[in-house]
Amino acid sequence: MSALGPIREITLRALAALAGSRRPARQFPDVSGLRAEVMRRAQADSRFKDFRPDPEHPARFHYVVIGAQDEFPMTADVSNLHGYIAQAGEDPETMLSAFVATLAAAASAPRGQTSLLVANVRALDDPGLVQALAGKPADAESDIMFEPFVGDLIRLYQYDLTTGLRSARWSDFADVPRDELRKIAMTNLSKFLPTVMGHDAADPSLAMFRIGGSTSLTPGLLLLDEFWRILEKRFPAGMLAIVPRRDQLFVIDKRRDDAAQLARRLVEATFEDGFGLVSEQIFEWRDGALKTYAD
C-alpha cells in the first residue's frame, strides 16, 4: 500500500488560512490589469495572433493559436490566475510565465496517449466545462471525457501535461473500450498517491490534503479507494470531505460535534475568495463509498 506524503503539523488558524486569507495583489489590483499583462506577453509570441479582450468579462480574452497546419480560435480566462497571485502575495513572474506557456497547449494537446490520461474530479458547472459545452443541446452526448460521480461532482478525464491539465475527448480513443480507459486513467492517478501532502491542524480531527507538484489533481483523491483505506485507520468512525478548491481536500472526523459546521465555514471562506472553485457540497465517506452528506 502506498503511504501518504510527509505530514506537517500546523495550527487550525493556519489551516483555515490555506482555505482563504487572500491578500491584495499589489501588481494587479484588478483582474483586467492582469489580463492586459498576459495579453502583452503573449503577443510577443509568434504562435499567437488576433488578441481581443472580451467586452463582457474583464478576465477573458480571445486569441488564435497558429498551428503547423491549422489555426485554432481560443478563449482564456485569468480569474484563477489572479486569485492565486493575490493569495501568494509575492513575485508573480513564475505564475505568469507558466500561464502564458499554457495558452498554446490547449490546441496542441496529445491525442490518444493513454500514458498521459488521468482521472480527476470537477463540478458539473466548472467554467471550463461549461464553456466547452456551450451551444450544445442539453441531451447531446459530449465528446469531452466526463461521467457523473457523486452529488454535483463529475469524473473528468484529462491529459497530464508539463504545462498543466487538458481535457481529453472520447474521440481521442475511439478504438479503446471505455472500461479500459477508466482503468488506465485510475491507475495513472494512483501513481500520484505517494506525492500527497497532508497539512494537519493541531486538532487531529481535521486535515487538508493536496497532491504535490500537480495540485489541480487534488480533487481526484476522492476517486481513490486506497486513499480512503489509509484514512479509515485514522478516522474509523467515518469522515466528512469537502473540495472547495482545486488544490484543497479537507477531511473532518465525523465524531466532531461541529463537523458539518466546520466544513461549511471552510467552504464559505474559500468561495469568498472566488477562484479555482470546485464544489460547495459536503460529502461523506460511509460504508466504503463517497456520498453526499445530509444533516
Buried (B, 14 or more C-beta within 10 A) or exposed (E): EBEBBEEEEBEEEEBBBBBBBBEEBEBBEEBBBBBBBBBEBBEEBEBBEEBEBBEEBBBBBEBBBBEEEEEEEBBBBBBBBBBBBBBBEEEBEEBBEEBBBBBBBBBBBBEBEBEBBBBBBBBBEBBBBEEBBEEEEEEEEEBBBBEEBBBBBBBBBBBBBEBBBBBBBBEBBEEBEEEEBBEBBBEBBBEBBEBBBBBBBEBEBBBBBBBEEBBBBBBBBBBBEEBBEBBBEEBEEBBBBBBBBBBBBBBBBBEBEEBBEBBBBBBEBBBEBEBBBBBBBBBBBEEEEBEEBEE
